Amino acid sequence: MRRLVPAVIVAGLVAAVVSVLGAQPASAATICDKFGSTRIQNGRYIVQNNVWGADTTQCLDTSDSGFRVTQANHNKPTNGAPASYPSVYFGCHYGNCSAGSGLPRQANTSAFTALRTSVSMSYPGSGVYDAAYDIWFDPTPRTNGQNTGAEIMVWLNRQGSIQPVGSRIGSVGIAGGTWDVWFGNIGWNVISYVRTSTTSTTSSLSFAVDDFYRDAVGRGFAQRAWYLTSIQAGFEPWVGGAGLAVNSFSVN
């Protein structure tokens, strides 16, 4: 069913109040604060809890390679917004920037087209959630505030009766998989790519960011003059969520 208040709104409107924990060493740190975050790999990436849509407890155990959701007592209706977006990211999110990312970066440069990212995830046997990249673009090289250009979501996996913002407009083959393409506008363009494969490959993905952005540009939903501000990978849980994990994440 269609989400009433999509998680993408959160990533913008609520994250402004994110509280930042300082850089952490390689040893594990635990985050239970609703908007808590911590830095991993000497600050190259940031893990955020981001419980924007619920008052239920959510905790993450982090390591230098990613994070695992250890507690998530969510029980949200699937025709509304998810509870949270626990994730790891590269770049700038509401003024909280990872170290040395070089973002924002304009999408018409060779430095942008060379960017690649990969992720490996694990899923629990129960719950309602999606596992997705959230990649943000803005018409200006901003490091703070709500991005107003395009948001590209890449759904590796989903469990339960949930769907992206907007409506399905077609399908496409990208990064070795087949994807249903969804589009909606909620003050900015949201282009979602939902993997149709049910094989084990849905637990991992490696791709050039421009593979998906090129498709969005070709459909008229994004522009080459816009700036990439962050690359995020994580989960949107509606029900449960404990056991969701990013085992590894990289941007090169």
C-alpha positions as CSV (number, residue, x, y, z in Angstrom):
1,M,0.0,0.0,0.0
2,R,1.1,3.6,-0.6
3,R,3.0,5.3,2.2
4,L,1.3,8.3,3.6
5,V,4.5,10.0,4.9
6,P,7.4,8.4,3.1
7,A,10.7,7.9,4.9
8,V,12.4,10.2,2.5
9,I,10.7,13.1,4.1
10,V,12.4,12.1,7.4
11,A,15.8,12.0,5.9
12,G,15.3,15.7,5.3
13,L,12.9,17.2,7.8
14,V,13.6,15.4,11.0
15,A,17.3,14.7,10.6
16,A,18.0,18.4,11.2
17,V,18.0,17.5,14.9
18,V,20.5,14.7,14.6
19,S,22.7,14.5,17.6
20,V,26.3,13.5,16.7
21,L,28.5,11.3,18.8
22,G,32.1,12.0,18.2
23,A,34.5,9.9,16.2
24,Q,34.7,6.4,17.6
25,P,37.6,3.9,17.5
26,A,37.4,0.6,15.6
27,S,35.9,-1.2,18.6
28,A,32.1,-1.5,18.6
29,A,29.9,1.4,19.8
30,T,26.2,1.1,20.7
31,I,23.7,3.8,19.6
32,C,20.2,3.9,21.2
33,D,19.5,7.7,21.0
34,K,16.8,8.3,18.4
35,F,19.0,10.6,16.3
36,G,22.4,9.4,17.5
37,S,25.3,8.8,15.1
38,T,28.9,7.7,15.2
39,R,31.9,7.7,12.8
40,I,33.6,4.6,11.6
41,Q,36.8,4.0,9.6
42,N,38.4,7.1,11.0
43,G,35.4,9.2,10.0
44,R,35.2,8.1,6.3
45,Y,31.6,6.9,7.0
46,I,28.9,7.8,9.5
47,V,26.4,5.4,11.1
48,Q,23.1,6.9,12.1
49,N,20.1,5.5,14.1
50,N,17.5,8.0,12.7
51,V,14.3,6.8,14.5
52,W,12.2,9.6,12.9
53,G,8.8,8.0,12.6
54,A,8.3,6.2,16.0
55,D,8.8,6.5,19.7
56,T,9.8,2.8,20.1
57,T,13.3,1.9,21.1
58,Q,15.9,1.1,18.4
59,C,19.5,0.3,19.1
60,L,22.5,-0.4,16.8
61,D,25.7,-2.1,17.5
62,T,28.4,-0.6,15.3
63,S,31.8,-1.8,14.1
64,D,34.4,-0.5,11.7
65,S,32.6,-2.3,8.9
66,G,28.9,-1.4,9.5
67,F,26.2,-2.0,12.0
68,R,23.5,-4.4,13.3
69,V,20.1,-3.5,14.7
70,T,20.0,-5.2,18.1
71,Q,16.7,-3.9,19.3
72,A,13.7,-2.6,17.4
73,N,10.2,-2.8,18.9
74,H,8.4,-1.1,15.9
75,N,4.8,-1.9,14.9
76,K,3.8,0.6,12.3
77,P,0.9,0.2,9.8
78,T,2.2,-0.6,6.4
79,N,0.0,2.0,4.7
80,G,1.9,4.7,6.5
81,A,5.5,5.8,7.1
82,P,8.2,3.4,8.4
83,A,9.6,3.9,11.9
84,S,13.2,4.8,11.0
85,Y,16.1,4.6,8.6
86,P,19.2,3.2,10.4
87,S,22.0,3.5,7.9
88,V,25.6,4.2,7.1
89,Y,26.5,7.0,4.8
90,F,29.3,8.8,2.8
91,G,29.0,12.6,2.3
92,C,26.9,15.2,4.1
93,H,23.6,14.8,5.8
94,Y,22.2,17.9,7.5
95,G,25.6,19.4,8.2
96,N,27.1,16.1,9.5
97,C,29.7,15.3,6.9
98,S,32.0,12.3,6.7
99,A,35.7,12.9,6.4
100,G,37.3,13.5,3.0
101,S,34.3,12.5,0.8
102,G,34.7,15.3,-1.7
103,L,31.0,15.8,-1.6
104,P,29.0,17.7,-2.8
105,R,30.1,16.8,-6.3
106,Q,28.4,17.9,-9.5
107,A,26.9,15.1,-11.6
108,N,28.4,16.3,-14.8
109,T,32.0,15.6,-13.9
110,S,34.3,12.6,-14.5
111,A,34.9,12.4,-10.8
112,F,31.1,11.7,-10.3
113,T,30.8,9.1,-13.1
114,A,33.8,7.2,-11.6
115,L,32.1,6.8,-8.2
116,R,31.3,3.2,-7.2
117,T,29.6,1.8,-4.1
118,S,29.0,-1.6,-2.7
119,V,27.1,-3.0,0.2
120,S,26.5,-6.4,1.9
121,M,23.5,-6.9,4.1
122,S,21.9,-9.5,6.3
123,Y,18.1,-9.9,7.0
124,P,16.1,-11.5,9.9
125,G,13.5,-14.1,9.3
126,S,10.6,-11.9,10.3
127,G,9.5,-8.3,10.2
128,V,8.3,-5.8,7.6
129,Y,11.0,-3.7,6.1
130,D,12.9,-2.6,3.0
131,A,16.7,-2.7,2.5
132,A,17.7,0.3,0.4
133,Y,20.3,2.8,-0.8
134,D,19.2,6.4,-0.4
135,I,21.2,8.7,-2.7
136,W,20.6,12.5,-2.6
137,F,21.0,15.3,-5.1
138,D,20.5,19.0,-4.8
139,P,20.6,21.9,-7.4
140,T,23.2,23.6,-5.2
141,P,26.4,22.2,-3.5
142,R,24.7,22.4,-0.1
143,T,26.0,20.5,3.0
144,N,23.0,21.3,5.2
145,G,19.2,21.3,5.0
146,Q,16.7,19.5,2.8
147,N,17.9,18.5,-0.7
148,T,15.4,19.6,-3.3
149,G,16.6,17.9,-6.5
150,A,16.3,14.2,-6.7
151,E,16.4,11.3,-4.2
152,I,17.3,7.9,-5.7
153,M,16.3,4.9,-3.7
154,V,17.6,1.4,-4.7
155,W,15.7,-1.3,-3.0
156,L,17.7,-4.5,-2.7
157,N,15.1,-6.3,-0.8
158,R,11.7,-5.9,0.9
159,Q,9.5,-8.0,3.2
160,G,5.8,-7.3,3.7
161,S,3.1,-5.3,1.9
162,I,5.1,-2.1,1.4
163,Q,6.0,0.0,-1.7
164,P,7.9,3.1,-2.6
165,V,6.7,6.7,-3.0
166,G,4.5,7.4,-6.0
167,S,3.6,4.8,-8.6
168,R,5.3,2.2,-10.9
169,I,6.3,3.7,-14.3
170,G,8.3,0.9,-15.9
171,S,11.2,-1.4,-15.5
172,V,14.9,-1.4,-16.4
173,G,18.0,-3.6,-16.3
174,I,20.9,-2.1,-14.3
175,A,23.9,-3.5,-12.4
176,G,23.2,-7.0,-13.3
177,G,19.6,-7.0,-12.1
178,T,16.0,-6.1,-13.2
179,W,14.3,-3.3,-11.4
180,D,10.8,-1.9,-11.3
181,V,11.0,1.9,-11.5
182,W,8.7,4.1,-9.3
183,F,8.3,7.8,-9.4
184,G,6.7,10.4,-7.1
185,N,7.2,14.0,-6.2
186,I,7.0,15.2,-2.6
187,G,8.6,18.6,-3.0
188,W,11.6,16.8,-4.7
189,N,11.7,13.9,-7.2
190,V,11.8,10.5,-5.7
191,I,12.9,7.8,-8.1
192,S,12.9,4.3,-6.6
193,Y,14.4,1.1,-8.2
194,V,12.9,-2.0,-6.7
195,R,14.7,-5.2,-7.4
196,T,12.5,-7.9,-8.8
197,S,14.9,-10.8,-8.3
198,T,14.3,-13.1,-5.3
199,T,17.8,-14.7,-5.4
200,S,20.4,-14.4,-2.7
201,T,22.1,-11.6,-4.7
202,T,19.5,-9.2,-3.1
203,S,21.8,-9.3,0.0
204,S,24.6,-7.5,-1.8
205,L,25.1,-5.0,-4.6
206,S,28.0,-3.2,-6.3
207,F,27.4,-0.5,-8.9
208,A,28.5,2.8,-10.3
209,V,26.3,5.6,-8.9
210,D,25.9,7.0,-12.4
211,D,24.3,3.7,-13.5
212,F,21.0,4.6,-11.8
213,Y,21.5,8.4,-12.1
214,R,21.9,8.1,-15.9
215,D,18.5,6.4,-16.0
216,A,16.8,9.1,-13.9
217,V,18.3,11.8,-16.1
218,G,17.1,10.0,-19.2
219,R,13.5,9.9,-17.8
220,G,13.6,13.7,-17.1
221,F,13.6,13.3,-13.3
222,A,17.2,14.5,-12.6
223,Q,19.7,16.9,-14.1
224,R,23.5,16.7,-14.8
225,A,24.0,20.2,-13.2
226,W,22.8,18.9,-9.8
227,Y,25.1,17.9,-7.0
228,L,25.5,14.6,-5.2
229,T,25.4,15.2,-1.5
230,S,25.3,11.8,0.2
231,I,25.2,8.0,-0.5
232,Q,23.4,6.1,2.3
233,A,22.6,2.4,2.7
234,G,20.3,1.0,5.4
235,F,16.8,-0.1,6.2
236,E,13.3,1.2,6.6
237,P,11.5,-1.0,9.2
238,W,7.7,-0.9,9.8
239,V,7.4,-4.0,12.0
240,G,10.4,-5.3,14.1
241,G,13.8,-4.8,12.6
242,A,16.1,-6.5,15.0
243,G,18.7,-8.5,13.1
244,L,18.9,-6.2,10.1
245,A,22.6,-5.5,9.4
246,V,25.0,-3.8,7.1
247,N,28.0,-6.1,7.1
248,S,30.1,-3.9,4.8
249,F,29.7,-0.6,2.9
250,S,32.1,1.3,0.7
251,V,32.3,4.2,-1.7
252,N,35.3,4.5,-4.0
